[in-house]
Amino acid sequence: MHALERDYLRRLYLEACHGAGAEPRWEARHLIQKWLDHNKVTLREAFENADLDMKNYLASRPIRS
């Protein structure tokens, strides 16, 4: 993973876990999934490579109303 990709994934991760409101967090998660699909990597592989906490990502999932 290149530095720009890592930075992009980290910015999406921050929004997905700590964004203001459920909608921006869902959108960031959607963009993460699109990025994973495009690059043909798993969430685990991407997060390990970018040094991100997958447990935090999964635990901070917004609640759908």
C-alpha positions in Angstrom: 0.0 0.0 0.0 1.4 3.4 -1.0 1.6 6.3 1.5 -1.3 8.2 -0.3 -3.5 5.1 -0.1 -2.7 4.6 3.6 -3.4 8.3 4.3 -6.8 8.1 2.4 -7.7 4.9 4.4 -6.8 6.5 7.7 -8.9 9.6 7.0 -11.9 7.4 6.1 -11.3 5.3 9.2 -11.3 8.4 11.4 -14.6 9.6 9.9 -16.1 6.1 10.1 -15.2 5.7 13.8 -15.5 9.3 15.1 -17.5 11.3 12.6 -20.2 13.7 13.7 -23.4 11.8 13.1 -24.4 8.4 11.7 -24.7 9.5 8.0 -21.1 10.7 7.6 -19.9 7.6 9.4 -22.0 5.3 7.1 -20.7 7.1 4.0 -17.1 6.7 5.2 -17.7 3.0 5.7 -19.2 2.7 2.3 -16.1 4.4 0.8 -13.8 2.0 2.7 -15.7 -0.9 1.3 -15.5 0.5 -2.3 -11.7 1.0 -1.8 -11.3 -2.6 -0.5 -13.3 -4.0 -3.5 -11.4 -1.9 -6.0 -8.0 -3.0 -4.5 -9.1 -6.6 -3.9 -7.9 -6.7 -0.3 -9.7 -7.7 2.9 -10.5 -5.4 5.7 -8.0 -7.2 7.9 -5.2 -6.9 5.3 -5.8 -3.2 4.7 -6.1 -2.3 8.4 -3.0 -4.2 9.4 -1.0 -2.5 6.6 -2.3 0.9 7.6 -1.8 0.2 11.3 -5.5 0.7 12.1 -7.5 -1.0 14.9 -10.1 -3.2 13.4 -11.8 -3.9 16.7 -12.4 -0.2 17.2 -13.8 0.0 13.7 -16.2 -2.8 14.2 -17.2 -1.6 17.7 -17.9 1.9 16.6 -20.5 1.0 13.9 -23.3 3.5 14.0 -26.8 2.3 14.8 -29.4 2.5 12.0 -32.7 4.1 13.0 
